[in-house]
Structures are given as C-alpha cells and as structure tokens.
Amino acid sequence: MAIVSLPFSLPNLNLRRVNRYSGMAFASLNKETSTTVGVRVTEGEGNLPKVVLTSPHGSEAEIYLFGGCITSWKVPSGKDLLFVRPDAVFNKKKPISGGVPHCFPQFGPGAIQQHGFARNLDWSVVDSDNADGNPVVTLLLKDGPYSRSMWDFGFQALYKVILNSKSISTELIITNTDNKPFSFTSALHTYFSASVTGASVKGLKGCKTLDKELDPTNPVESKEERDVVTFPGFVDRVYLDAPSELHLDNGLGDVITVKNTNWSDAVLWNPHLQMEACYKDFVCVENAQIGNVQLEPQQSWTAKQHLSID
C-alpha cells in the first residue's frame, strides 16, 4: 500500500526509523518536532507520539497518534474539560480509555471487536495549518493487514482537529477506497470531566431512546420525556435522530455546547459502580451514527463535531 507523503516540512523530525504498523507509516520521534505555528509533535505517556495544539488565547489540546485520540482540551483558564480514566494505559496493548476515542467501523459489540479497530491503530499526521491563529492538524488512517484481518475493505479516514480559544472542532471523512461497497457505524466516545451527581444534558426531550441498562443485547425502546437528563446511576442510552445541538452542564461550573453535523444519534453513558474508582468524575456524551452508512466505491461520508464553552 502506498504511504501518503507529508505535504509540509518537518525540519527537525528524526526519521531514524519508520515503523510499518498495519499498513501505516509514522515517524519515530526524538523529543519534539514543530510543524506549524501552534502545532507540535512530541512524546507523550509511554513514549507515544502526540500532537499538541496551542492557541494564542491560551487553550491547548493533545491528540495521541495511537487511536487518533484527543486526550486533553484545556480552555484558557487551564481547566481540562475532557477526562482520561485512571486505568488508561499508553502501551498500545489496549485503546486509550478516555478523551475522544474513535469507534469505527463498528459502534459497540458486533461482528468484530468492541467499537472497531480505529482506536487500536496508529494514525499519521498528513497536514497542519494555522488559520487565523487557530492551530489545525489532520490525521490519516488507512486499511492494512490488521484491519483487513477482521474487516476486509479498503478505506481512508481523515480526521481534522481545529482548536479555537473556547472550542475544539473535528471533521471525520470516511472514504471507500475499495472496489466493492461497505457499510459501517461510528461514534466519538467523548469523556467529559464532570461531577456525576451534578451533571445534566439538555436538548434530548422527544427523542426515541434505546435503553441498554437492563440488557445491552435487548435494549428497551422508549421516548425521552425529560427536559434535563441526569446520571442518577448506571446510564447506557442511545438517542436516535438526536438534535444537532446539546448542552452539557458538567456539574463543575461549565456548560459545554455539543454541536454536530451529520452525526445522526447521541449516546449518554456512565458506568456507575462498574468503575467505582472513577465513575463520579466523568460522563460520556457521544455523537454517533448508530444505523449503517453504506458507501459505494470512492464515495465519502463526512461528520463534524463542535465542542464549545461560553
């Protein structure tokens, strides 16, 4: 498989070895590499490469190339609005537990591993930019032996992350590069720092729900009647045809607006006593595509997420 060349200069990157990992290429790092103003690549936990975006307004985001996972979004006050679980490991033996993990090409359980393989693979940096002071990075994931061992299709995923003073935006583009159609489901499994007893979500009233709390394999269909949805215990609920804008009060003094384009559904999740060590400190509010998206060869699907505070 051809490896995409970086369309920008990496003057200080030590290319002492290039690892081939499931059809991907990524450069091994020595210390830190600056690509564009506000965009740098450095070593993170477990010596894994991460991209750091820095806004002139004082906001910052971190994205690990393993899993293409945003693990930190700090607003100018220095407060991190995302959550990484204390049991998270950074050794490539399992996905990073927290931040904004990808679920692709499968959300939840199914024919292949839970939530698919995109969160278990190295993504690569293919572009960086600085638009009006806002740092931008684009990551790439393509099919390889590991992905094809469980899902035998050619694909390309491009993931653009844009950091602003009080927002972080993502754009995910999935393209069918095969000669046969395929279908997939997907989600951004976003973990927000929260006080679970004070956290709530507005904007879901009237949605059809699939409640998986009693039996994940046989969800109960219902309709959301509440103006404000809370997390009083174990919560695992899909909201079908969700609105394009929700509001999360994290119970810590922040109201986060969760906007999306073309993510058709939403998911709320908190494991309660299944994760006794940390369930009180986060909630998941996820943009998702629960129903299958079918792509013919060379067709693409695009979905955007925009997280912001006032």
C-alpha positions in Angstrom: 0.0 0.0 0.0 1.3 3.5 -0.9 2.2 5.6 2.1 0.9 9.2 1.9 3.7 11.7 1.9 3.6 14.6 4.3 2.7 17.8 2.3 4.6 20.0 4.7 8.1 20.3 6.0 9.3 18.5 9.2 12.7 20.0 9.6 13.6 18.7 13.0 12.0 15.3 12.8 14.4 12.4 13.3 13.5 9.8 10.7 15.9 7.3 12.2 13.4 4.6 11.6 10.0 4.4 10.0 7.7 1.8 11.5 5.2 -0.1 9.4 2.2 -0.8 11.5 -0.8 -2.4 9.9 -0.2 -0.6 6.7 0.5 2.7 8.3 3.8 4.7 8.4 4.7 7.0 11.2 8.0 8.6 12.1 9.7 7.8 15.4 10.3 10.9 17.4 13.3 12.4 19.1 12.0 14.8 21.7 9.9 17.4 19.9 9.0 18.5 16.4 7.4 21.7 15.3 5.4 21.6 12.1 3.3 24.7 12.0 2.7 27.6 14.4 0.6 26.2 17.3 1.2 22.6 16.2 3.9 20.4 17.5 4.6 16.7 17.8 6.2 15.4 20.9 6.4 12.3 23.1 3.6 11.6 25.5 2.8 8.9 28.0 4.5 5.6 27.3 6.8 7.5 24.8 3.9 7.5 22.4 3.9 10.4 19.9 1.2 13.0 20.4 0.3 16.2 18.6 -0.1 19.3 20.8 -2.2 22.2 19.6 -1.7 25.6 21.3 -3.9 28.6 20.7 -2.6 32.1 21.3 -5.6 32.7 23.6 -4.2 30.0 26.0 -6.2 27.0 25.1 -4.4 23.7 24.4 -5.3 20.2 23.1 -3.4 16.9 22.9 -4.0 14.2 20.3 -2.3 10.8 20.5 -1.5 9.3 17.1 -2.3 5.9 18.6 -6.0 5.7 18.1 -6.1 9.3 16.8 -7.4 10.1 20.3 -7.8 13.6 21.7 -6.9 13.2 25.3 -6.9 16.8 26.6 -8.8 20.0 25.8 -7.8 22.8 28.1 -9.5 26.2 27.9 -7.7 29.4 28.6 -8.3 29.1 32.4 -6.2 25.9 32.3 -9.1 23.7 33.1 -9.2 20.4 31.2 -12.8 19.7 30.0 -12.0 16.1 28.9 -11.4 13.1 31.2 -8.9 10.2 30.9 -9.6 7.3 33.2 -7.1 6.4 35.9 -6.9 2.9 34.4 -5.9 4.1 31.0 -2.7 2.6 29.6 -0.4 4.0 26.9 1.3 0.9 25.7 -0.7 0.0 22.6 -2.0 -3.1 24.2 -5.4 -1.6 24.5 -7.2 1.6 23.4 -6.6 4.7 25.4 -9.5 4.9 27.9 -10.7 8.4 27.9 -10.7 11.6 25.9 -12.4 11.3 22.5 -11.8 7.7 21.2 -12.9 6.7 17.7 -15.5 3.9 17.3 -15.1 2.7 13.7 -16.1 0.8 11.6 -18.4 -0.6 14.4 -20.0 1.1 17.4 -20.5 -1.2 20.3 -20.4 -5.0 20.1 -20.8 -6.9 16.9 -19.1 -8.9 14.2 -15.6 -7.5 15.1 -14.0 -6.3 18.3 -15.9 -3.9 20.5 -16.1 -0.4 19.0 -14.0 -1.5 16.0 -10.3 -1.1 15.3 -9.7 2.6 14.6 -8.8 3.3 18.3 -6.2 0.5 18.3 -4.1 1.7 15.4 -1.6 4.4 14.7 -2.8 7.3 12.7 -0.4 9.6 10.9 -0.1 13.3 10.5 -0.7 14.4 6.9 -1.3 18.1 7.2 -1.1 21.0 9.6 -2.2 24.6 9.3 -2.8 27.8 11.3 -6.0 29.5 10.3 -6.4 33.0 11.8 -4.3 31.9 14.8 -6.2 28.7 15.2 -4.0 25.6 15.0 -5.2 22.7 12.8 -4.0 19.2 12.3 -5.2 16.4 10.0 -4.6 12.8 10.8 -5.0 9.8 8.4 -5.9 6.1 8.9 -5.9 3.6 6.1 -6.6 -0.1 5.9 -3.8 -2.6 6.5 -3.3 -6.2 7.4 -4.6 -5.8 11.0 -7.8 -4.1 9.9 -8.3 -6.4 6.9 -8.0 -9.4 9.2 -11.4 -8.6 10.7 -12.9 -6.2 8.1 -11.7 -6.8 4.6 -12.2 -3.5 2.9 -10.1 -0.6 1.6 -10.8 2.7 3.3 -9.4 6.0 4.2 -10.2 8.0 7.3 -9.2 11.7 7.5 -9.6 13.4 10.9 -9.2 17.2 11.2 -8.9 18.8 14.6 -9.2 22.6 15.0 -8.6 24.4 18.2 -10.0 27.8 19.0 -9.9 29.9 22.1 -13.1 28.4 23.6 -13.8 25.5 21.3 -12.5 22.4 19.7 -13.9 21.1 16.4 -13.4 17.8 14.5 -14.2 16.7 11.0 -14.2 13.0 10.2 -14.2 11.9 6.5 -14.6 8.2 5.7 -13.9 7.2 2.1 -14.4 3.8 0.4 -11.1 3.2 -1.5 -12.2 -0.4 -2.3 -13.8 -1.8 -5.5 -16.8 -3.0 -3.6 -19.3 -1.3 -1.3 -19.1 -1.5 2.5 -21.2 -0.3 5.5 -20.1 0.9 8.9 -21.3 2.5 12.1 -19.3 5.0 14.1 -19.1 7.3 17.1 -16.9 9.7 19.0 -16.9 8.3 22.5 -16.3 11.6 24.3 -15.4 11.5 28.0 -16.1 14.8 29.8 -14.8 15.7 33.2 -17.8 16.0 35.4 -19.3 15.7 38.9 -21.7 12.9 38.0 -24.2 13.9 40.7 -24.4 17.4 39.3 -24.1 16.7 35.6 -27.0 17.0 33.2 -27.8 17.2 29.5 -30.4 19.4 27.8 -31.8 19.1 24.3 -32.9 15.4 24.1 -36.6 15.7 25.0 -38.8 13.9 22.5 -36.1 11.6 21.1 -36.7 7.9 20.7 -34.4 6.1 23.0 -32.8 2.6 23.2 -32.1 1.9 26.9 -29.4 -0.7 27.4 -29.2 -0.5 31.2 -31.1 -3.8 31.9 -30.0 -5.8 28.9 -27.4 -4.4 26.4 -28.3 -7.1 23.9 -32.0 -6.3 24.0 -32.5 -2.5 24.6 -35.8 -1.1 25.7 -37.4 1.3 23.3 -38.9 4.4 24.8 -39.2 8.2 24.4 -37.3 10.8 26.4 -39.8 13.0 28.3 -37.3 14.9 30.4 -36.1 18.4 29.6 -33.0 17.8 31.7 -31.4 14.3 31.6 -29.3 13.4 34.6 -27.0 10.5 35.6 -28.5 9.0 38.8 -26.9 5.6 38.4 -25.8 3.3 35.6 -26.7 5.0 32.2 -26.2 3.5 28.8 -28.8 5.0 26.4 -28.9 5.7 22.7 -30.9 8.7 21.4 -32.0 8.2 17.8 -32.3 11.2 15.4 -30.9 13.4 18.1 -30.8 17.2 17.6 -27.7 18.9 16.2 -27.1 20.8 19.5 -27.0 19.6 23.1 -25.9 21.4 26.3 -23.9 19.6 28.9 -23.7 21.0 32.4 -20.7 19.2 33.8 -21.6 20.0 37.4 -18.2 21.7 37.8 -19.3 25.2 36.7 -19.1 24.7 32.9 -21.8 24.4 30.3 -20.4 22.8 27.2 -22.3 23.1 23.9 -22.1 19.9 21.8 -22.9 20.6 18.2 -22.7 18.3 15.3 -23.2 17.9 11.6 -24.3 14.5 10.2 -23.8 12.6 13.4 -27.4 11.3 13.5 -27.6 10.0 17.0 -26.4 10.6 20.6 -25.3 8.3 23.4 -25.2 9.0 27.1 -23.0 6.7 29.2 -21.8 6.4 32.8 -20.7 3.0 34.2 -21.6 3.8 37.8 -20.3 1.1 40.2 -18.9 -0.9 37.3 -16.0 1.6 37.5 -16.2 2.5 41.2 -12.7 4.2 41.1 -13.7 7.0 38.7 -17.4 7.0 37.7 -18.1 10.1 39.8 -15.6 12.1 37.8 -16.9 11.9 34.2 -19.9 11.4 31.9 -19.8 10.4 28.2 -21.9 12.4 25.8 -21.3 10.9 22.4 -22.1 11.9 18.8 -22.8 8.7 17.0 -24.0 7.1 13.8 -25.9 4.0 15.0 -27.5 3.0 11.8 -25.4 1.6 9.0 -23.8 4.0 6.5 -23.3 2.4 3.1 -20.6 3.7 0.8 -20.1 2.7 -2.8 -16.5 2.7 -4.1 -15.0 6.2 -4.0 -17.9 7.6 -2.0 -17.3 9.5 1.2 -19.2 10.3 4.4 -18.4 13.4 6.5 -19.4 14.2 10.1 -18.4 17.2 12.2 -18.4 17.9 16.0 -18.0 21.2 17.7 -17.5 21.5 21.4 -17.5 25.0 22.9 -18.0 26.9 26.2 -19.3 30.5 26.6 
